[in-house]
Amino acid sequence: MALGTRSELFARARRLIPGGVNSPVRAWRAVGGDDPFFVARGEGAHLVDVDGRRYVDWVMSWGALVFGHADPETVDAITEAARDGTSFGAPTEREVELAEEIADAFPSIELARLVSSGTEAAMSAIRVARGFTRRDRIIKFEGGYHGHSDALLASAGSGLATLGIPASAGVTTGAAQDTIVCPYNDVDAVAAAVERHGEGLAAIIVEPVAGNTGVVPPREGFLEALRALCDVSGALLIFDEVITGFRVARGGAQERYGVDADLTILGKIVGGGLPLAAFGGRGDAMERLAPGGDVYQAGTLSGNPLATAAGLSVLRRLREPSVYDELEARAAKLERGLRPFGGVQRVGAMLTLFRPGYDALFRGLVERGVYVAPSQYEAMFVSLAHGDEEIERTVEAVHDALADDRGRG
């Protein structure tokens, strides 16, 4: 099949797709790049674009691919499932098995529901919290991204803890007015917000490791303080573990930091690289979902048989503790290699290199066959497909790209 060059494809895409992409960061505008490449295929730790160029990939579908691209076991599981049918809109055994894997990894999850995207899972978890508490307001954190549902696209106004204002055109003031925005890792600001709004507070939603402002770990005591404030106020604590779930530990940040959430949002790895997400938590809250309760949520493709097959293939292998030992070792080696070039923040198998001129570094790395996130504030994701060769090549490419940029300056 003739694909066309990246420039030809991007020109065609811009005539038919807003901005030429189906998710904004893919346009590379944050890094001042040329036309983005178009992927032809993925192989282990690498991407190959339509022009035949090969890249070490540290984006890994934004963290979803813990075993790398085109992982044979996952592909075989999807292929086998597809032979029986691609979608039913009716219950299947794999849905039950995937829910069992999730509950086994996350003791705080007594009941779980499968959906198709992290945005859908976050939106639904908020709805459950509001239905369960009979309250309207939620607290979120500056820079925290929980998908693009209206209530969660709010930004901070003046002061440390304020009612959110819409952060996107098309989001009404009414949709954002019940969202309170606090600085991440600021216990005092959250405590002040809870004191002021606690009687009407349905939930606090947080990325336990901030993953959309670069990798920012929680300060000591921060997550414990959120847990205590929710217990005192009667609000539910929601951990958005779309990124951290099954990545920083099998049981996510809850296992790593020893703090349980009332509701948990999962995505990325849980679907094995296919469109699948989940939300779950306390039985008394999750039982409020229809058909048994009065909180409505539904989805034709929820629990899709191909996605559940992929998820099961991955999650069953993540039961082996050595997987996380190996991910930790590889991520630590990458961190050590990158430290001479800037600040590195790492939690488990996710890290961010912070430095001035990230846009020039990104372009220099692409020229050298290394693909990192086209945004300073996203993470690099280490997979089991990344070995010493990919790590060493990446460190060398960073060194050369920065030296070349200094030479141009």
For each residue, the residues with C-beta under 8 A, 3 or more apart:
1:
2:
3: 9 38 40 50
4: 8 9 12 50
5: 8 9 50 51
6: 9 10 35 36 37 38 49 50 51
7: 10 11 35
8: 4 5 11 12
9: 3 4 5 6 12 13 38 50
10: 6 7 13 14 20 35 36 38
11: 7 8 14 15
12: 4 8 9 15 16
13: 9 10 16 17 20 21
14: 10 11 17 19 20
15: 11 12
16: 12 13
17: 13 14 20 21 22
18: 21
19: 14 24 27
20: 10 13 14 17 27
21: 13 17 18 24 26 27 36
22: 17 26
23: 26
24: 19 21 27 29
25: 28 30 373 374 375 378
26: 21 22 23 36 374
27: 19 20 21 24 36
28: 25 31 32 33 34 35 36 362 374
29: 24 32 33
30: 25 359 374 375 376
31: 28 358 359 362 363 374 375 376
32: 28 29 359 363
33: 28 29 36 359 362 363 366 374
34: 28 363
35: 6 7 10 28
36: 6 10 21 26 27 28 33 374
37: 6 47 49 50 51 53 55 366
38: 3 6 9 10 49 50
39: 42 47 48 49 50
40: 3 48 49 50 52
41: 47 48 69 70
42: 39 46 47 48 57 65 68 69 70
43: 46 47 48 69 70
44: 68 69 70 385
45: 56 57 68 69 383 385 386 387 390
46: 42 43 54 55 56 57 69
47: 37 39 41 42 43 54 55 57 69 371
48: 39 40 41 42 43 52 53 54 55
49: 6 37 38 39 40 52 53 55
50: 3 4 5 6 9 37 38 39 40
51: 5 6 37
52: 40 48 49
53: 37 48 49 369
54: 46 47 48 369
55: 37 46 47 48 49 366 369 370 371
56: 45 46 369 370 371 386 390 393 394
57: 42 45 46 47 60 69 371
58: 370 371 372 373 380 381 382 386 394
59: 62 371 372 373 378 380 381
60: 57 63 64 65 66 68 69 381 383
61: 64 65 268 273
62: 59 243 268 373 378 381
63: 60 243 247 268 269 350 379 381
64: 60 61 267 268 269 271 272 273
65: 42 60 61 68 69 71 273 381 383 385
66: 60 246 247 269 314 318 327 349 383 384
67: 71 73 74 314 317 383 384 385
68: 42 44 45 60 65 71 383 384 385 386
69: 41 42 43 44 45 46 47 57 60 65 385
70: 41 42 43 44 75
71: 65 67 68 74 75 273 313 314 385
72: 75 76
73: 67 76 77 313 317
74: 67 71 77 78 272 273 310 313 314
75: 70 71 72 78 79
76: 72 73 79 80 313
77: 73 74 80 81 272 309 310 312 313
78: 74 75 81 82 274 306 309 310 313
79: 75 76 82 83
80: 76 77 83 84 309
81: 77 78 84 94 305 306 308 309
82: 78 79 85 86 306
83: 79 80
84: 80 81 305
85: 82 88 305
86: 82 304 305 306
87: 300 301 304 305
88: 85 92 305
89: 300 301
90:
91: 95 96 303
92: 88 95 96 303 305 308
93: 96 97
94: 81 97 98 303 305 308 309 312
95: 91 92 98 99 114 303 308
96: 91 92 93 99 100
97: 93 94 100 101 308 312
98: 94 95 101 102 114 270 278 303 308 311 312 315
99: 95 96 102 103 112 114 278 280
100: 96 97 103 104
101: 97 98 104 105 311 312 315 316
102: 98 99 105 106 109 112 266 270 278 280 315
103: 99 100 106 107 109 110 112 280
104: 100 101
105: 101 102 246 250 251 252 255 315 318
106: 102 103 109 245 251 252 254 255 264 280
107: 103 251 260
108: 254 260 261 262 264 281 282
109: 102 103 106 112 264 280 281
110: 103 280 281 282 283 286
111: 280 281 282 283 286 287
112: 99 102 103 109 278 279 280 286
113: 124 278 279 280 286 289 297 302
114: 95 98 99 276 277 278 302 303 308
115: 120 121 124 276 277 278 279 297 299 302
116: 120 275 276 277 299 301 302 304 307
117: 120 121 147 267 275 277
118: 121 122 146 147 240 242 265 267 268 277
119: 122 123 146 147 148 149
120: 115 116 117 123 124 147 277 299
121: 115 117 118 124 125 147 242 265 266 267 277 278 279
122: 118 119 125 126 146 147 149 152 205 240 242 265 279
123: 119 120 126 127 147 149 151 152
124: 113 115 120 121 127 128 279 297
125: 121 122 128 129 203 205 238 263 264 265 279 281
126: 122 123 129 130 138 149 151 152 202 203 205 238
127: 123 124 130 131 295 297
128: 124 125 131 132 263 279 285 286 288 289 295 297
129: 125 126 132 133 138 202 203 235 236 238 262 263 285
130: 126 127 133 134 135 136 138 202 203
131: 127 128 134 288 293 294 295
132: 128 129 202 236 284 285 288 295
133: 129 130 201 202 203 234 235 236
134: 130 131
135: 130 199 200 201 202 235
136: 130 178 200 202
137: 178 179 180 197 200 201 202
138: 126 129 130 151 178 179 180 201 202 203 204 205
139: 161 179 180 181 182 190 193 194 197 201 203 204 205 235
140: 144 146 152 154 164 179 180 181 182 204 205 206
141: 144 181 182 183 184 206 207 210
142: 155 156 181 182 183 184 213
143: 184 210 212 213 377
144: 140 141 184 205 206 207 210 212 213 240
145: 207 211 212
146: 118 119 122 140 149 152 205 207 240 265
147: 117 118 119 120 121 122 123 152
148: 119 152 153 168
149: 119 122 123 126 146 152 153
150: 153 171 172 175 176
151: 123 126 138 154 175 176 178 179
152: 122 123 126 140 146 147 148 149 179 205
153: 148 149 150 166 167 168 171 176
154: 140 151 164 165 166 167 171 176 179 181
155: 142 164 165 166 167 181
156: 142 159 162 164 181 182 183
157: 162 163 164 165 181
158: 162
159: 156 162
160: 182 183 186 188 189 192
161: 139 180 181 182 189 190 192 193 196
162: 156 157 158 159 180 181
163: 157 176 177 178 179 180 181
164: 140 154 155 156 157 167 176 177 179 180 181
165: 154 155 157 173 176
166: 153 154 155 169 171 172 173 175 176
167: 153 154 155 164 171 176
168: 148 153 171
169: 166
170:
171: 150 153 154 166 167 168 175 176
172: 150 166 175 176
173: 165 166 176 177
174: 177
175: 150 151 166 171 172
176: 150 151 153 154 163 164 165 166 167 171 172 173 179
177: 163 164 173 174
178: 136 137 138 151 163
179: 137 138 139 140 151 152 154 163 164 176
180: 137 138 139 140 161 162 163 164 193 197 201
181: 139 140 141 142 154 155 156 157 161 162 163 164
182: 139 140 141 142 156 160 161 186 189 190 193
183: 141 142 156 160 186 189
184: 141 142 143 144 206 210 213 216
185: 216 218 219 222
186: 160 182 183 189 190
187: 190 191 221 222 225
188: 160 191 192
189: 160 161 182 183 186 192 193
190: 139 161 182 186 187 193 194 204 225 226 229
191: 187 188 194 195 225 229
192: 160 161 188 189 195 196
193: 139 161 180 182 189 190 196 197
194: 139 190 191 197 198 201 229 232 233 235
195: 191 192 198
196: 161 192 193
197: 137 139 180 193 194 200 201
198: 194 195 201 232 233 234 235
199: 135 233
200: 135 136 137 197
201: 133 135 137 138 139 180 194 197 198 204 233 234 235
202: 126 129 130 132 133 135 136 137 138 235 236
203: 125 126 129 130 133 138 139 230 235 236 237 238 262 263
204: 138 139 140 190 201 226 229 230 235 236 237 238
205: 122 125 126 138 139 140 144 146 152 238 240
206: 140 141 144 184 223 226 237 238 239 240
207: 141 144 145 146 210 211 212 239 240 241 243 244
208: 218 223 239 240 241 244 252 253 254 257 259
209: 215 216 217 218 243 244 248 253 347 350
210: 141 143 144 184 207 213 214 215 216 217
211: 145 207 215 243 244 350 378 379
212: 143 144 145 207 377 378
213: 142 143 144 184 210 216 377
214: 210 345 352 354 376 377 378 379
215: 209 210 211 345 346 347 350 351 352 379
216: 184 185 209 210 213 345
217: 209 210 345 347
218: 185 208 209 222 223 253 257
219: 185 222
220:
221: 187 224 225
222: 185 187 218 219 225 226
223: 206 208 218 226 227 253 257 259
224: 221 227 228 259
225: 187 190 191 221 222 228 229
226: 190 204 206 222 223 229 230 237 259
227: 223 224 230 231 237 259 260
228: 224 225 231 232
229: 190 191 194 204 225 226 232 233 235
230: 203 204 226 227 233 234 235 236 237 262
231: 227 228
232: 194 198 228 229
233: 194 198 199 201 229 230
234: 133 198 201 230
235: 129 133 135 139 194 198 201 202 203 204 229 230
236: 129 132 133 202 203 204 230 262 263 281 282 285
237: 203 204 206 226 227 230 261 262 263
238: 125 126 129 203 204 205 206 261 262 263 264 265 281
239: 206 207 208 252 253 254 261 263 264 265
240: 118 122 144 146 205 206 207 208 243 265
241: 207 208 244 245 252 253 254 264 265 266
242: 118 121 122 245 265 266 267 268 277
243: 62 63 207 209 211 240 247 267 268 350 379
244: 207 208 209 211 241 247 248 252 253 256 347 348 350
245: 106 241 242 252 253 264 266 267 268 269 270
246: 66 105 250 252 266 269 270 314 315 318
247: 63 66 243 244 252 268 269 348 349 350 381
248: 209 244 252 253 256 347 348 349 350
249: 252 253 255 256 324 348
250: 105 246 255 318 319 321 324
251: 105 106 107 254 255 256
252: 105 106 208 239 241 244 245 246 247 248 249 255 256 264 266
253: 208 209 218 223 239 241 244 245 248 249 256 257 259
254: 106 108 208 239 241 251 257 258 259 260 261 264
255: 105 106 249 250 251 252 258
256: 244 248 249 251 252 253 347 348
257: 208 218 223 253 254
258: 254 255
259: 208 223 224 226 227 253 254
260: 107 108 227 254
261: 108 237 238 239 254 264 281
262: 108 129 203 230 236 237 238 281 282 285
263: 125 128 129 203 236 237 238 239 279 280 281 282 285 286
264: 106 108 109 125 238 239 241 245 252 254 261 279 280 281
265: 118 121 122 125 146 238 239 240 241 242 277 278 279
266: 102 121 241 242 245 246 252 270 277 278 279 280
267: 64 117 118 121 242 243 245 270 271 276 277 278
268: 61 62 63 64 118 242 243 245 247 271 277
269: 63 64 66 245 246 247 272 314 315 318
270: 98 102 245 246 266 267 276 277 278 311 315
271: 64 267 268 274 275 276 277 307 310 311
272: 64 74 77 269 276 307 309 310 311 312 313 314 315
273: 61 64 65 71 74 310 314
274: 78 271 304 306 307 310 311
275: 116 117 271 301 304 307
276: 114 115 116 267 270 271 272 303 304 307 308 310 311
277: 114 115 116 117 118 120 121 242 265 266 267 268 270 271
278: 98 99 102 112 113 114 115 121 265 266 267 270
279: 112 113 115 121 122 124 125 128 263 264 265 266
280: 99 102 103 106 109 110 111 112 113 263 264 266 286
281: 108 109 110 111 125 236 238 261 262 263 264 285 286
282: 108 110 111 236 262 263 285 286
283: 110 111 286 287
284: 132 287 288
285: 128 129 132 236 262 263 281 282 288
286: 110 111 112 113 128 263 280 281 282 283 289
287: 111 283 284 292 293
288: 128 131 132 284 285 292 293 294 295
289: 113 128 286 292 293 295 296 297
290: 293 294 295 296 297 298
291:
292: 287 288 289
293: 131 287 288 289 290
294: 131 288 290
295: 127 128 131 132 288 289 290
296: 289 290
297: 113 115 124 127 128 289 290
298: 290 302
299: 115 116 120 302
300: 87 89
301: 87 89 116 275 304
302: 113 114 115 116 298 299
303: 91 92 94 95 98 114 276 307 308
304: 86 87 116 274 275 276 301 307 308
305: 81 84 85 86 87 88 92 94 308 309
306: 78 81 82 86 274 309 310
307: 116 271 272 274 275 276 303 304 310 311
308: 81 92 94 95 97 98 114 276 303 304 305 311 312
309: 77 78 80 81 94 272 305 306 312 313
310: 74 77 78 271 272 273 274 276 306 307 313 314
311: 98 101 270 271 272 274 276 307 308 314 315
312: 77 94 97 98 101 272 308 309 315 316
313: 71 73 74 76 77 78 272 309 310 316 317
314: 66 67 71 74 246 269 272 273 310 311 317 318
315: 98 101 102 105 246 269 270 272 311 312 318 319
316: 101 312 313 319
317: 67 73 313 314 320 323
318: 66 105 246 250 269 314 315 323 324
319: 250 315 316
320: 317 323
321: 250 324 325
322: 325 326
323: 317 318 320 326 327 384
324: 249 250 318 321 327 328 348
325: 321 322 328 329
326: 322 323 329 330 384
327: 66 323 324 330 331 348 349 382 383 384
328: 324 325 331 332 348 349
329: 325 326 332 333
330: 326 327 333 334 349 382 384 386 387 391
331: 327 328 334 335 346 348 349 350 351 382
332: 328 329 335 336 346
333: 329 330 336 337 388 391
334: 330 331 337 338 351 380 382 386 391 394 395
335: 331 332 338 339 344 346 351
336: 332 333 339
337: 333 334 340 391 392 394 395
338: 334 335 341 342 344 351 353 395 398
339: 335 336 342 344
340: 337
341: 338 353 355 398 399 402
342: 338 339 353 354 355
343: 353 354 355
344: 335 338 339 351 352 353 354
345: 214 215 216 217 351 352 354
346: 215 331 332 335 350 351 352
347: 209 215 217 244 248 256 350 351
348: 244 247 248 249 256 324 327 328 331
349: 66 247 248 327 328 330 331 381 382 383
350: 63 209 211 215 243 244 247 248 331 346 347 379 380 381 382
351: 215 331 334 335 338 344 345 346 347 379 380 382
352: 214 215 344 345 346 376 377 378 379 380
353: 338 341 342 343 344 358 372 380 398
354: 214 342 343 344 345 358 376
355: 341 342 343 358 361
356:
357: 360 361 405
358: 31 353 354 355 361 362 376
359: 30 31 32 33 362 363 376
360: 357 363 364 401 405
361: 355 357 358 364 365 398 401 402 405
362: 28 31 33 358 359 365 366 372 374
363: 31 32 33 34 359 360 366 367
364: 360 361 367 368 397 400 401 402 404 405
365: 361 362 368 370 371 372 394 397 398 401
366: 33 37 55 362 363 369 370 371
367: 363 364 401
368: 364 365 397 400 401
369: 53 54 55 56 366 393 397
370: 55 56 58 365 366 393 394 397 398
371: 47 55 56 57 58 59 365 366
372: 58 59 353 362 365 380
373: 25 58 59 62 378 379 380
374: 25 26 28 30 31 33 36 362 378
375: 25 30 31 378
376: 30 31 214 352 354 358 359
377: 143 212 213 214 352
378: 25 59 62 211 212 214 352 373 374 375
379: 63 211 214 215 243 350 351 352 373
380: 58 59 334 350 351 352 353 372 373
381: 58 59 60 62 63 65 247 349 350
382: 58 327 330 331 334 349 350 351 386
383: 45 60 65 66 67 68 327 349 386
384: 66 67 68 323 326 327 330
385: 44 45 65 67 68 69 71
386: 45 56 58 68 330 334 382 383 390 391
387: 45 330 390 391
388: 333 391 392
389: 392 393
390: 45 56 386 387 393 394
391: 330 333 334 337 386 387 388 394 395
392: 337 388 389 395 396
393: 56 369 370 389 390 396 397
394: 56 58 334 337 365 370 390 391 397 398
395: 334 337 338 391 392 398 399
396: 392 393 399 400
397: 364 365 368 369 370 393 394 400 401
398: 338 341 353 361 365 370 394 395 401 402
399: 341 395 396 402 403
400: 364 368 396 397 403 404
401: 360 361 364 365 367 368 397 398 404 405
402: 341 361 364 398 399 405 406
403: 399 400 406 407
404: 364 400 401 407 408
405: 357 360 361 364 401 402 408 409
406: 402 403 409
407: 403 404
408: 404 405
409: 405 406
